[in-house]
Amino acid sequence: MNNEELEKALIALVEKKNQLASIDYNDAKYDDLEEAIHDEEDDLLEKYGDFLEDILADVHDELCPDDDVLLPTAYLANKYVKQEEGDTVTYQAAEGGVIVDVDEYPNHLTRLVLVPSPTRLMLQVGRQKEEEVWRLS
């Protein structure tokens, strides 16, 4: 598996999701952009789905064993915040991901979110806390 290609595929998908989040549903481009996102999600699953599902299964076993593992694309946020510092670009999930029940955080809304640059899984605890639970190496 090519880590760099996975990273590029995730970034392209995240950029399109951000474009979709920035336009109104009535915009003429909305349907075409939504279709392009579905096509890229299908491509991502075809190329990297098994790898990502194995990672998600391991993370679920450790953090939230009572929750089912979903398709890797379900763990993508609907919108990301892009941060640029010099030549370095990072992303942070703004909204979305998969809600999970984590025993360590009872009575908190927790989500697992797949984030690129670097490719990683983040556990969001409410809106105040976020921790990395896996990183592509």
NORTAQUI-V646986 format. One record per pair of residues at least 12 apart in sequence whose C-alpha atoms are under 8 Angstrom apart, sorted by sequence separation. I is the first residue (numbers start at 1). J is the second residue. D is the distance in Angstrom with one decimal. If there is no record, write none. Layout:
<<I & J & D> <I & J & D>>
This chain:
<<57 & 69 & 6.1> <80 & 92 & 5.5> <81 & 93 & 6.3> <99 & 111 & 4.3> <100 & 112 & 6.9> <111 & 123 & 5.6> <112 & 124 & 6.4> <120 & 132 & 7.0> <121 & 133 & 5.7> <122 & 134 & 7.2> <20 & 33 & 6.5> <56 & 69 & 6.6> <80 & 93 & 4.4> <81 & 94 & 6.1> <98 & 111 & 5.1> <99 & 112 & 6.6> <110 & 123 & 6.7> <111 & 124 & 5.1> <120 & 133 & 7.6> <121 & 134 & 5.1> <20 & 34 & 7.0> <79 & 93 & 6.3> <80 & 94 & 4.9> <97 & 111 & 5.9> <98 & 112 & 5.3> <110 & 124 & 5.4> <111 & 125 & 6.8> <120 & 134 & 5.4> <121 & 135 & 6.5> <79 & 94 & 5.4> <80 & 95 & 7.2> <96 & 111 & 7.9> <97 & 112 & 5.6> <98 & 113 & 6.6> <110 & 125 & 4.6> <120 & 135 & 4.2> <53 & 69 & 7.5> <56 & 72 & 7.6> <77 & 93 & 5.8> <78 & 94 & 7.6> <79 & 95 & 5.6> <97 & 113 & 4.6> <109 & 125 & 6.0> <110 & 126 & 6.1> <119 & 135 & 6.0> <120 & 136 & 6.0> <16 & 33 & 7.2> <53 & 70 & 7.9> <77 & 94 & 7.0> <78 & 95 & 5.8> <79 & 96 & 7.2> <96 & 113 & 7.3> <97 & 114 & 7.3> <108 & 125 & 6.4> <109 & 126 & 5.1> <118 & 135 & 7.3> <119 & 136 & 5.5> <53 & 71 & 7.0> <77 & 95 & 5.6> <78 & 96 & 5.2> <108 & 126 & 6.1> <118 & 136 & 7.3> <53 & 72 & 6.2> <77 & 96 & 4.1> <78 & 97 & 7.6> <17 & 37 & 7.0> <52 & 72 & 6.2> <76 & 96 & 6.8> <77 & 97 & 4.8> <93 & 113 & 7.0> <105 & 125 & 7.6> <16 & 37 & 6.5> <75 & 96 & 7.7> <76 & 97 & 5.3> <49 & 71 & 7.6> <75 & 97 & 4.4> <93 & 115 & 6.7> <49 & 72 & 6.5> <74 & 97 & 6.5> <75 & 98 & 5.4> <92 & 115 & 6.7> <13 & 37 & 6.5> <74 & 98 & 6.6> <91 & 115 & 6.6> <91 & 116 & 6.4> <90 & 116 & 7.3> <91 & 117 & 6.3> <13 & 40 & 6.5> <45 & 72 & 7.3> <90 & 117 & 5.1> <13 & 41 & 7.3> <45 & 73 & 7.4> <89 & 117 & 6.7> <90 & 118 & 7.1> <9 & 40 & 7.9> <41 & 73 & 6.4> <67 & 100 & 6.4> <10 & 44 & 7.9> <67 & 101 & 6.9> <9 & 44 & 6.9> <66 & 101 & 7.5> <64 & 100 & 6.5> <77 & 113 & 6.3> <64 & 101 & 5.7> <75 & 112 & 6.3> <76 & 113 & 5.7> <77 & 114 & 7.2> <6 & 44 & 7.9> <64 & 102 & 5.0> <75 & 113 & 4.8> <76 & 114 & 5.1> <77 & 115 & 7.9> <63 & 102 & 5.7> <64 & 103 & 7.1> <75 & 114 & 5.3> <76 & 115 & 7.1> <63 & 103 & 7.4> <63 & 104 & 8.0> <6 & 48 & 7.2> <72 & 114 & 7.9> <1 & 48 & 8.0> <21 & 78 & 7.0> <21 & 79 & 6.3> <18 & 78 & 7.3> <17 & 78 & 6.1> <18 & 79 & 5.2> <17 & 79 & 6.1> <18 & 80 & 6.4> <14 & 79 & 7.5> <14 & 80 & 7.0> <59 & 133 & 7.3> <59 & 134 & 7.6> <14 & 116 & 7.9> <10 & 115 & 7.9> <11 & 116 & 5.9> <10 & 116 & 5.9> <11 & 117 & 7.2> <7 & 116 & 6.2> <10 & 119 & 7.9> <7 & 117 & 6.7> <7 & 118 & 7.2> <7 & 119 & 6.1> <3 & 136 & 7.4> <3 & 137 & 7.9>>
